[in-house]
Amino acid sequence: MQNTVVDLMKSHRSIRKFTAKPLSREIQEKILTAAISASSSSFVQCVSIIRVVNKDKREKLVTLTGNQPYVGNAAEFWVFCIDYARHQKIVPKGCYGYTEQVILGAVDAGIMGQNALLAAESLSLGGVFIGGIRNNPLEVCKLLELPCQVFPLMGLCLGYPEESPECKPRLPVDIFVHEDRYQSLDRDALDQYDQQVREYYKNRTNNKKDNSWSDDIEAKLAKEARPFMQNALKEQGFMTVI
Ligand SMILES: Cc1cc2nc3c(=O)[nH]c(=O)nc-3n(C[C@H](O)[C@H](O)[C@H](O)COP(=O)(O)O)c2cc1C
């Protein structure tokens, strides 16, 4: 049975090269309306999107995100933030600073971001999320004038694609999905997947390499994971309670 939404989801790949064509106001509004229609935990709606238009700020963000040129040259660059500053205006004496509020905000922003990217892809646009926005979170806060109780979680580059990369194979569904209880890793299935990823890397158009997914993960987990994050969150008023 044909399902165009599912087909679109399955055809996802990140786009990092864009034409100079801007997004019309109408297209931006379509994407943003789709984004904010996402579910929201307890209807708290604790997300803000900063649309970065200023060229100097974009260039500074290229550097702050680890020299990712598409942050500067995508038609649009949006920063998704957890935002309880709004709520503090409405309920100044409310309870703030809980770790749970960070998790809730991160989940909501993630869901909203994916709605945005999917809507964009449905309109023949492409994009890529930018976790690099958390490389220098407090400098990003300063640059974008984010007040206490606002924290940048991820960026999103959007634009008309100037490349058509192959889809990256994902882990098999049976490795992601467990039934009734946690099931230990199926090593044979992993070996097969590693081989599939190796073939994908060897044959893809750009940035060919010869390694498996397990090799990727080993390299990733050999490095610290932004160990400054807890302090940065505290500086912005998060995780100050428990
Ligand atoms: C939250 C998040 C942050 C990401 N950050 C970056 C980033 O900073 N730079 C980048 O080039 N890609 C980034 N990506 C894209 C991933 O590298 C990409 O989704 C992954 O390799 C799978 O490839 P695909 O999206 O083409 O299927 C990010 C993806 C997510 C979901």
The ligand as an SDF file (V2000), in Angstrom:
LIG
                    3D

 31 33  0  0  0  0  0  0  0  0999 V2000
   20.3160   16.3790   17.0620 C   0  0  0  0  0  0  0  0  0  0  0  0
   21.2060   16.1990   15.8560 C   0  0  0  0  0  0  0  0  0  0  0  0
   22.3570   16.9390   15.7590 C   0  0  0  0  0  0  0  0  0  0  0  0
   23.1530   16.8460   14.6120 C   0  0  0  0  0  0  0  0  0  0  0  0
   24.2630   17.6510   14.4960 N   0  0  0  0  0  0  0  0  0  0  0  0
   24.9420   17.6660   13.3410 C   0  0  0  0  0  0  0  0  0  0  0  0
   25.9840   18.6240   13.1440 C   0  0  0  0  0  0  0  0  0  0  0  0
   26.3290   19.4160   14.0290 O   0  0  0  0  0  0  0  0  0  0  0  0
   26.6060   18.6370   11.9280 N   0  0  0  0  0  0  0  0  0  0  0  0
   26.2650   17.7910   10.9230 C   0  0  0  0  0  0  0  0  0  0  0  0
   26.8580   17.8860    9.8350 O   0  0  0  0  0  0  0  0  0  0  0  0
   25.2780   16.8710   11.0780 N   0  0  0  0  0  0  0  0  0  0  0  0
   24.6100   16.8030   12.2550 C   0  0  0  0  0  0  0  0  0  0  0  0
   23.5620   15.9280   12.4200 N   0  0  0  0  0  0  0  0  0  0  0  0
   23.1810   15.0290   11.3040 C   0  0  0  0  0  0  0  0  0  0  0  0
   23.6230   13.5870   11.5730 C   0  0  0  0  0  0  0  0  0  0  0  0
   25.0010   13.4850   11.3870 O   0  0  0  0  0  0  0  0  0  0  0  0
   22.8550   12.6990   10.5780 C   0  0  0  0  0  0  0  0  0  0  0  0
   21.4720   12.7750   10.8440 O   0  0  0  0  0  0  0  0  0  0  0  0
   23.3090   11.2330   10.7020 C   0  0  0  0  0  0  0  0  0  0  0  0
   24.6340   11.0820   10.2990 O   0  0  0  0  0  0  0  0  0  0  0  0
   22.4440   10.3340    9.8130 C   0  0  0  0  0  0  0  0  0  0  0  0
   22.5230   10.7720    8.4730 O   0  0  0  0  0  0  0  0  0  0  0  0
   21.2350   11.1980    7.6400 P   0  0  0  0  0  0  0  0  0  0  0  0
   20.5070   12.2870    8.4250 O   0  0  0  0  0  0  0  0  0  0  0  0
   21.7590   11.7110    6.3360 O   0  0  0  0  0  0  0  0  0  0  0  0
   20.3840    9.9870    7.5030 O   0  0  0  0  0  0  0  0  0  0  0  0
   22.7930   15.9520   13.5650 C   0  0  0  0  0  0  0  0  0  0  0  0
   21.6390   15.1780   13.7120 C   0  0  0  0  0  0  0  0  0  0  0  0
   20.8650   15.2990   14.8360 C   0  0  0  0  0  0  0  0  0  0  0  0
   19.6180   14.4550   14.9510 C   0  0  0  0  0  0  0  0  0  0  0  0
  1  2  1  0
  2  3  1  0
  2 30  2  0
  3  4  2  0
  4  5  1  0
  4 28  1  0
  5  6  2  0
  6  7  1  0
  6 13  1  0
  7  8  2  0
  7  9  1  0
  9 10  1  0
 10 11  2  0
 10 12  1  0
 12 13  2  0
 13 14  1  0
 14 15  1  0
 14 28  1  0
 15 16  1  0
 16 17  1  0
 16 18  1  0
 18 19  1  0
 18 20  1  0
 20 21  1  0
 20 22  1  0
 22 23  1  0
 23 24  1  0
 24 25  2  0
 24 26  1  0
 24 27  1  0
 28 29  2  0
 29 30  1  0
 30 31  1  0
M  END
$$$$
